[in-house]
Amino acid sequence: DVGYSIIQTLDSGFVIAGYTKSFSPGADKEIYTLKVGNNGGFLWQDTYGNPTKDDEGKDVFELPSGELFFTGYTGNGAGQSDVFAFIATQGGSWTPSSASYGEYGDDIAFANLYSSGHNFLIAGYTNTVIWSNGFDDAMVIFQDSIVPGPYQKVILFNDSLAGIGKNDLVNNTVYIYPNPFHSSTRLFFPDNIRTEEMKLYLFDAVGRGINFKTKNINNRIELFLNEQ
């Protein structure tokens, strides 16, 4: 049973998104959500997913309504894995608002948010051939509602790096500390990642680019915001 993301809700509780095998009807992974109070006391839990294929919850965001916006992936999609999004009530109950997004390859979400422009944003990666260059490309999906149907907007950040194998970064952990930060932070990469060959881009909450300076130390990058 794994928790990938945790947020503090407006009522001072904490909601966690991840996956479970303990509460799965089979041997597969099921999306697992739970909430505890500010003293750690258990409040509720729920599972979602296909009973024969892997499903994982990767991130959760509290909407202004108090409802909970979950994203991750489902193995029961058009391709191998599809981005999966759904909205639950404050009490964790499923609502009719759910959808999967994907094509013929792997399409997986890792993070989400609800913007001031009333859009649902989902960030992840795709290796669907009709979208990507055949490698794992970063992907951002914009939706004004979570319903089945065509994507309203998909933005890809792709390249054609042949030297990086499938999931080299996905299967490793990158740590950012402190996060959030005001003037500087540090990014810690696995030993097999060459940070001197990386390009970093930093954006604010509305998508504007932010100027910064970096210092590479072995597999660590120190990032400093430029003074205005």
matplotlib code that plots the C-alpha trace (Angstrom):
import matplotlib.pyplot as plt

x = [0.0, 1.7, 0.9, 2.2, 0.7, -0.8, -2.5, -3.9, -7.6, -9.4, -10.8, -7.3, -7.5, -5.1, -6.0, -3.7, -3.7, -1.9, -2.7, -3.5, -3.2, -4.5, -8.1, -7.9, -10.2, -7.3, -3.6, -3.6, -3.2, -6.3, -6.5, -6.5, -7.7, -8.0, -8.4, -7.1, -7.8, -5.1, -4.3, -3.7, -7.0, -8.6, -11.7, -12.4, -10.9, -12.0, -10.7, -11.4, -10.3, -10.6, -10.5, -8.1, -5.7, -3.4, -4.8, -2.9, -3.7, -0.8, -2.0, -4.9, -6.1, -8.8, -11.3, -12.9, -16.1, -14.3, -14.5, -11.3, -9.7, -7.7, -5.4, -3.3, -3.6, -5.8, -4.8, -8.3, -7.9, -7.5, -3.8, -1.6, -2.1, -4.4, -4.4, -7.3, -9.0, -12.0, -13.7, -14.8, -16.9, -15.5, -16.4, -14.5, -17.5, -17.3, -19.1, -20.2, -17.2, -14.5, -12.7, -9.7, -7.4, -5.1, -4.4, -2.3, 0.7, 1.3, -0.3, 0.2, -0.5, 1.8, 0.4, -2.7, -4.1, -7.2, -6.3, -7.6, -9.0, -11.3, -9.4, -8.3, -4.6, -3.1, 0.7, 2.4, 4.0, 3.0, 4.7, 1.7, 3.2, 0.7, 1.6, 5.2, 8.5, 8.4, 10.0, 8.5, 7.4, 6.1, 2.4, -0.1, -3.8, -6.2, -9.9, -12.7, -14.5, -13.8, -16.1, -15.5, -14.9, -12.3, -9.4, -9.9, -6.2, -3.1, 0.4, 3.5, 7.1, 9.0, 12.4, 14.2, 16.8, 17.8, 20.1, 17.5, 15.7, 12.0, 11.2, 14.8, 13.5, 10.1, 11.5, 13.8, 13.1, 14.0, 13.9, 13.3, 14.0, 12.8, 9.5, 7.7, 10.5, 11.0, 14.5, 16.4, 16.0, 18.0, 17.1, 18.6, 18.8, 19.7, 23.4, 22.9, 21.5, 24.1, 22.8, 25.4, 23.5, 20.1, 18.0, 15.7, 12.7, 10.8, 7.3, 5.0, 1.4, 0.0, 2.7, 5.0, 8.7, 10.9, 14.6, 17.0, 20.6, 21.9, 25.0, 25.7, 27.3, 27.6, 24.0, 22.6, 21.4, 21.1, 18.6, 18.5, 15.9, 17.2, 16.6, 14.1]
y = [0.0, 3.2, 6.9, 9.2, 12.6, 14.3, 17.7, 19.5, 20.4, 23.6, 21.7, 21.0, 17.3, 15.5, 13.6, 11.0, 9.5, 6.3, 2.7, -0.5, -4.2, -5.0, -3.9, -5.1, -7.9, -9.4, -9.2, -5.8, -2.3, -0.2, 3.6, 4.2, 7.4, 8.2, 11.1, 11.6, 14.4, 16.9, 14.6, 11.7, 10.0, 8.0, 9.5, 7.6, 5.5, 4.3, 2.4, 2.7, 0.8, -2.1, -5.4, -7.1, -4.3, -1.9, 1.6, 4.2, 7.6, 9.9, 13.3, 15.1, 18.7, 20.3, 22.3, 25.6, 23.6, 21.3, 18.4, 16.5, 16.3, 13.0, 12.0, 9.0, 6.3, 3.3, 0.1, -0.2, 2.4, 2.8, 2.0, 0.3, 2.9, 6.0, 9.2, 8.9, 11.8, 11.8, 14.1, 12.9, 14.5, 15.9, 12.6, 10.6, 9.3, 8.9, 11.5, 11.3, 13.4, 11.0, 10.5, 8.7, 10.3, 8.4, 6.7, 3.7, 3.9, 4.8, 8.0, 8.7, 11.6, 12.6, 16.0, 18.2, 21.5, 23.7, 27.1, 30.6, 30.5, 27.6, 25.0, 21.5, 21.0, 17.5, 17.0, 13.7, 11.9, 10.1, 7.7, 7.4, 7.5, 9.9, 12.5, 11.9, 11.2, 7.6, 8.4, 9.5, 13.1, 15.5, 16.3, 18.8, 18.4, 21.4, 20.6, 22.9, 19.9, 16.3, 14.4, 11.7, 13.0, 14.7, 16.6, 20.3, 21.1, 19.0, 20.6, 18.4, 19.1, 16.6, 15.9, 13.1, 12.0, 8.5, 8.0, 7.9, 4.5, 4.2, 5.4, 6.2, 9.1, 7.7, 4.7, 6.9, 9.6, 13.2, 15.1, 18.9, 20.5, 22.9, 22.8, 25.2, 27.7, 31.5, 32.3, 29.0, 25.2, 22.0, 19.2, 15.8, 13.3, 9.6, 8.9, 7.7, 11.1, 13.5, 16.9, 18.9, 17.9, 18.9, 21.9, 23.3, 25.6, 27.2, 28.6, 30.4, 29.3, 31.0, 29.6, 32.6, 31.8, 32.7, 33.6, 31.7, 30.6, 27.1, 25.5, 21.8, 19.7, 16.0, 14.8, 17.9, 21.1, 24.2, 26.7, 30.4, 32.9, 36.1, 39.1, 41.5]
z = [0.0, -1.2, -0.7, -3.4, -2.5, 0.5, 1.0, 4.0, 3.4, 4.5, 7.5, 8.7, 7.8, 5.4, 2.3, 0.7, -2.8, -3.8, -4.4, -2.4, -2.9, 0.6, -0.4, -4.0, -5.1, -7.1, -7.1, -9.0, -7.7, -7.0, -6.5, -2.8, -1.1, 2.6, 5.0, 8.5, 11.0, 12.1, 15.0, 12.6, 13.5, 10.7, 9.0, 5.8, 3.0, -0.4, -3.4, -7.1, -10.1, -12.5, -10.6, -13.1, -14.1, -12.2, -11.3, -9.2, -7.7, -8.0, -6.9, -5.2, -5.1, -3.0, -5.2, -3.9, -3.4, -1.0, -3.4, -4.1, -7.6, -8.0, -10.9, -11.8, -14.3, -15.2, -16.9, -18.4, -21.1, -24.8, -24.7, -22.1, -19.4, -19.6, -17.6, -15.1, -13.3, -11.0, -8.4, -5.0, -2.4, 0.9, 2.4, -0.2, -2.2, -5.9, -8.0, -11.7, -12.7, -14.0, -17.2, -18.8, -21.4, -23.6, -26.9, -27.9, -25.6, -22.0, -20.8, -17.1, -14.8, -11.9, -10.7, -11.0, -10.0, -10.5, -11.9, -11.1, -14.7, -13.6, -15.6, -14.5, -15.3, -15.4, -15.9, -16.8, -19.7, -22.9, -25.3, -27.6, -31.1, -32.6, -29.9, -29.0, -30.9, -29.7, -26.3, -23.0, -23.5, -20.9, -21.4, -19.9, -20.3, -19.9, -19.2, -18.1, -16.6, -15.8, -18.2, -20.8, -24.3, -26.4, -24.7, -24.8, -24.9, -24.8, -24.7, -25.3, -24.4, -26.5, -27.8, -29.7, -27.1, -28.2, -25.3, -22.5, -22.1, -21.3, -17.7, -16.7, -14.7, -14.0, -12.1, -10.0, -7.5, -7.8, -4.5, -4.3, -0.9, 0.3, -1.6, -1.8, -1.7, -1.9, -3.1, -3.5, -3.5, -4.2, -6.7, -5.8, -8.7, -8.9, -9.4, -12.9, -14.1, -15.4, -14.2, -16.2, -19.4, -18.2, -19.1, -16.4, -16.9, -14.1, -14.3, -11.9, -11.2, -14.3, -16.6, -16.8, -17.1, -14.1, -14.4, -12.2, -11.8, -11.0, -9.6, -10.3, -7.6, -8.5, -8.8, -7.1, -8.7, -6.5, -7.9, -7.1, -8.2, -9.7, -7.6, -9.2]

ax = plt.figure().add_subplot(projection="3d")
ax.plot(x, y, z, "-o")
ax.set_aspect("equal")
plt.show()
